[in-house]
Amino acid sequence: MHKNFFNATFGLSLISFLLIACQKDLKETSVKSQVKDDAKFSQPGTPGQLASGLGICFGSTTGSGGDLFVPDAQAGVIYRIDPKTGDKTTFVSGLPQLIPEIGLGGITDVVFLGGTAYALVTVVDDPTFPTGQVNGIYRIDGPNSFEVVADIGAFNIAHPPTGFPIDVATGVLYSIETYLGGFLVSDGHFNRVLHVTLDGEVSIFRSFGNIVPTGLEVRGNQIYSSQAGPVPHLPANGKVVTFDDKSSAVTNVASGAPLLVDVEFGRGQSLFALSQGDYSGDPEGSPALPNTGSLVRVNPDGTFSVIADGLDRPTSFEIIGNTAYIVTLTCEIWTVDNIASPPLGH
């Protein structure tokens, strides 16, 4: 596989976990110099570890009962995690796993629609490494039962992007979010957001230049997306943007944190984003330097304020009440309390 797959078109590569054993010396995060340090305003708690030892993780969601659901790409499993105790149980197993021979693939995210869970699976099949598996959305029917509802890999092969090189014809699907009775899916390799119906119909919802869309959040008809930006993932290119289904305009909400991987609303109108941290750049496509990630809050003037830093390569987060639950690449889960300030935070 050509190294171009791991450069500007998809900075947060799914083989990044293979580089964990080859960590560089830690260096002090530079995020504080990129964003406003406003601790007095938010008074967040110190990050604390809730769970560890799950596997390789990218996405997460919350269920109707308030539990966390975290997919493990390495094992092909989705775990249910008690947000109070960190205790985990297996919600579903047997889903496609990452492919050891190429170090790619597996479940990247999960979401609930109408009480049913849907898993997003990517890079488990491609013309360059055919396996017969499906890249797309899987409906979870039981602890060992699931069904493919959308073959996004086939759609991507039939509808490739233009304007930048690609190396994985089926795309690299990163996150899934419910939207008007269906789903939105971000593709960090094809630089676009797809719309998928429950009947499996796939269409292009938004196409972008080389900006690497990652996390998604929805408020009504308005969509919010985090962008990692092209290599070398400069802070100026780490953005939260918003758009809808009626206008071609994409509006910048905030920028200034490197390698953004997720975005979530907290209480009220408070909006937060997750920075994986300072890009290591060795080799291209590797994750951020360890312990340089941060949780940031979006300010009205389009900047970010640091809520918590020193995070180790975070990949997604959820907000329950006024607490952020942050998932890392190595499947640790960390909590940060009191993330929003009064009056909305209490």
BAVEXFI-395222 format. One record per residue (C-alpha): residue number from 0; x, y, z. Coordinates in steps of 0.1 Angstrom, whole numbers, plus 5000, padded with zeros to 4 digits. Layout:
 pos east north   up
 NUM    X     Y    Z
...
***
This chain:
 pos east north   up
   0 5000  5000 5000
   1 5014  5034 4991
   2 5023  5058 5018
   3 5001  5084 5002
   4 4972  5068 5020
   5 4987  5079 5052
   6 4995  5115 5043
   7 4972  5145 5038
   8 4940  5126 5029
   9 4937  5108 5062
  10 4960  5119 5089
  11 4945  5098 5116
  12 4953  5065 5101
  13 4937  5032 5113
  14 4972  5017 5116
  15 4982  5043 5140
  16 4980  5019 5169
  17 5009  4999 5154
  18 5031  5029 5162
  19 5023  5028 5199
  20 5053  5006 5206
  21 5075  5031 5188
  22 5066  5062 5208
  23 5088  5093 5207
  24 5099  5110 5238
  25 5071  5129 5253
  26 5071  5167 5247
  27 5052  5194 5264
  28 5019  5201 5246
  29 5017  5233 5227
  30 4979  5235 5227
  31 4979  5261 5254
  32 4998  5285 5232
  33 4973  5279 5204
  34 4941  5285 5224
  35 4929  5306 5253
  36 4936  5293 5287
  37 4905  5301 5306
  38 4904  5277 5336
  39 4888  5303 5359
  40 4858  5303 5337
  41 4851  5266 5335
  42 4868  5252 5366
  43 4869  5217 5353
  44 4880  5187 5373
  45 4913  5168 5368
  46 4911  5140 5343
  47 4906  5106 5360
  48 4907  5071 5345
  49 4875  5052 5344
  50 4884  5021 5324
  51 4914  5006 5305
  52 4925  4975 5288
  53 4898  4972 5262
  54 4918  4971 5229
  55 4920  4995 5200
  56 4892  5022 5201
  57 4881  5050 5178
  58 4845  5059 5184
  59 4818  5059 5212
  60 4782  5067 5219
  61 4757  5067 5248
  62 4726  5046 5250
  63 4691  5055 5262
  64 4699  5042 5297
  65 4730  5064 5300
  66 4756  5037 5295
  67 4787  5042 5273
  68 4791  5020 5242
  69 4827  5017 5229
  70 4837  4995 5199
  71 4870  4976 5200
  72 4883  4974 5164
  73 4909  4948 5173
  74 4884  4923 5188
  75 4853  4931 5167
  76 4834  4938 5199
  77 4813  4966 5212
  78 4814  4970 5250
  79 4788  4985 5273
  80 4804  5005 5301
  81 4789  5017 5333
  82 4798  5055 5334
  83 4798  5054 5372
  84 4819  5023 5379
  85 4838  5017 5346
  86 4826  4981 5347
  87 4822  4966 5312
  88 4801  4939 5296
  89 4801  4927 5260
  90 4772  4942 5241
  91 4779  4924 5208
  92 4807  4903 5195
  93 4817  4887 5162
  94 4818  4919 5141
  95 4846  4923 5115
  96 4880  4928 5131
  97 4910  4947 5119
  98 4930  4927 5094
  99 4963  4916 5111
 100 4982  4912 5078
 101 4977  4949 5069
 102 4970  4963 5104
 103 4938  4980 5092
 104 4900  4977 5095
 105 4873  4971 5121
 106 4846  4989 5139
 107 4852  5027 5141
 108 4820  5039 5156
 109 4785  5030 5169
 110 4752  5049 5172
 111 4716  5042 5184
 112 4685  5049 5163
 113 4651  5039 5176
 114 4666  5018 5204
 115 4687  4998 5179
 116 4725  5000 5177
 117 4743  5004 5144
 118 4780  4998 5140
 119 4803  5015 5114
 120 4829  4992 5099
 121 4857  5002 5076
 122 4888  4989 5057
 123 4879  4952 5061
 124 4878  4948 5023
 125 4893  4966 4993
 126 4902  4956 4957
 127 4939  4956 4968
 128 4932  4932 4997
 129 4899  4915 4989
 130 4883  4896 5019
 131 4846  4894 5010
 132 4837  4914 5040
 133 4816  4946 5039
 134 4826  4981 5047
 135 4795  4999 5059
 136 4768  5000 5085
 137 4758  4969 5105
 138 4725  4967 5124
 139 4730  4949 5158
 140 4702  4924 5163
 141 4716  4905 5194
 142 4747  4897 5213
 143 4760  4876 5184
 144 4737  4887 5157
 145 4740  4915 5131
 146 4731  4924 5096
 147 4746  4947 5069
 148 4722  4975 5061
 149 4745  4996 5039
 150 4775  4986 5017
 151 4793  5019 5017
 152 4825  5004 5003
 153 4807  4994 4971
 154 4792  5029 4968
 155 4827  5045 4973
 156 4842  5023 4946
 157 4815  5034 4922
 158 4817  5070 4932
 159 4853  5080 4939
 160 4863  5116 4948
 161 4883  5139 4926
 162 4909  5165 4934
 163 4933  5145 4956
 164 4949  5110 4954
 165 4933  5080 4971
 166 4948  5046 4979
 167 4919  5027 4995
 168 4891  5025 4970
 169 4865  5017 4996
 170 4873  5048 5017
 171 4881  5052 5054
 172 4849  5057 5074
 173 4854  5074 5107
 174 4822  5084 5125
 175 4785  5079 5123
 176 4756  5101 5135
 177 4718  5098 5133
 178 4701  5123 5110
 179 4664  5127 5101
 180 4657  5090 5104
 181 4689  5079 5088
 182 4726  5084 5092
 183 4755  5107 5084
 184 4789  5091 5079
 185 4822  5109 5077
 186 4850  5096 5054
 187 4884  5109 5063
 188 4901  5095 5032
 189 4875  5106 5007
 190 4870  5140 5025
 191 4833  5139 5025
 192 4801  5132 5045
 193 4776  5106 5033
 194 4739  5103 5039
 195 4726  5067 5044
 196 4690  5056 5048
 197 4677  5027 5068
 198 4671  5009 5034
 199 4708  5012 5026
 200 4707  5040 5001
 201 4739  5059 5001
 202 4744  5094 4987
 203 4770  5122 4990
 204 4758  5148 5015
 205 4788  5171 5015
 206 4821  5169 4996
 207 4852  5189 5008
 208 4887  5196 4998
 209 4916  5180 5016
 210 4904  5188 5051
 211 4900  5153 5067
 212 4865  5153 5083
 213 4864  5133 5115
 214 4837  5136 5143
 215 4801  5146 5137
 216 4774  5162 5159
 217 4738  5171 5149
 218 4714  5197 5163
 219 4681  5197 5144
 220 4690  5201 5107
 221 4724  5216 5115
 222 4755  5194 5113
 223 4787  5201 5131
 224 4820  5184 5120
 225 4855  5184 5134
 226 4883  5186 5109
 227 4918  5173 5115
 228 4932  5192 5085
 229 4958  5180 5061
 230 4993  5169 5071
 231 5010  5183 5091
 232 4977  5190 5110
 233 4986  5226 5119
 234 4965  5241 5147
 235 4951  5267 5122
 236 4936  5238 5102
 237 4920  5220 5132
 238 4885  5233 5129
 239 4849  5229 5139
 240 4825  5237 5110
 241 4788  5236 5105
 242 4765  5231 5075
 243 4730  5218 5067
 244 4711  5200 5040
 245 4697  5232 5023
 246 4728  5253 5017
 247 4762  5247 5001
 248 4778  5271 5026
 249 4801  5256 5052
 250 4806  5280 5081
 251 4837  5280 5103
 252 4827  5278 5140
 253 4861  5277 5156
 254 4898  5269 5148
 255 4931  5267 5165
 256 4937  5232 5179
 257 4957  5205 5161
 258 4943  5173 5148
 259 4907  5176 5159
 260 4889  5142 5160
 261 4855  5148 5175
 262 4829  5174 5184
 263 4800  5173 5209
 264 4774  5196 5225
 265 4773  5198 5263
 266 4746  5215 5283
 267 4728  5244 5268
 268 4746  5257 5238
 269 4781  5248 5250
 270 4801  5231 5223
 271 4833  5211 5228
 272 4859  5195 5206
 273 4887  5170 5210
 274 4923  5175 5198
 275 4944  5144 5195
 276 4974  5167 5200
 277 5007  5177 5183
 278 5013  5157 5151
 279 5044  5135 5154
 280 5050  5133 5116
 281 5071  5102 5117
 282 5060  5085 5095
 283 5031  5104 5078
 284 4998  5092 5091
 285 5010  5084 5126
 286 4989  5097 5155
 287 4997  5127 5176
 288 5025  5127 5201
 289 5015  5109 5233
 290 5001  5130 5261
 291 4996  5161 5240
 292 4958  5158 5234
 293 4932  5182 5249
 294 4895  5187 5254
 295 4887  5223 5243
 296 4856  5245 5245
 297 4843  5266 5216
 298 4842  5303 5224
 299 4818  5328 5208
 300 4848  5345 5190
 301 4858  5314 5171
 302 4887  5304 5194
 303 4891  5274 5218
 304 4897  5274 5255
 305 4915  5244 5270
 306 4893  5224 5294
 307 4918  5195 5300
 308 4952  5187 5285
 309 4979  5161 5286
 310 4955  5135 5271
 311 4971  5105 5254
 312 4959  5103 5218
 313 4922  5107 5224
 314 4899  5095 5196
 315 4863  5104 5207
 316 4843  5116 5236
 317 4807  5117 5250
 318 4792  5141 5274
 319 4768  5129 5302
 320 4755  5156 5324
 321 4784  5179 5329
 322 4811  5153 5326
 323 4831  5144 5295
 324 4840  5107 5289
 325 4871  5106 5267
 326 4881  5075 5248
 327 4918  5070 5238
 328 4934  5051 5210
 329 4945  5024 5235
 330 4909  5021 5248
 331 4914  5039 5280
 332 4884  5060 5292
 333 4890  5092 5311
 334 4865  5115 5327
 335 4866  5153 5332
 336 4840  5167 5355
 337 4824  5202 5355
 338 4833  5210 5319
 339 4807  5237 5314
 340 4805  5268 5335
 341 4773  5283 5351
 342 4746  5289 5344
 343 4744  5261 5318
 344 4769  5238 5335
 345 4750  5233 5368
***
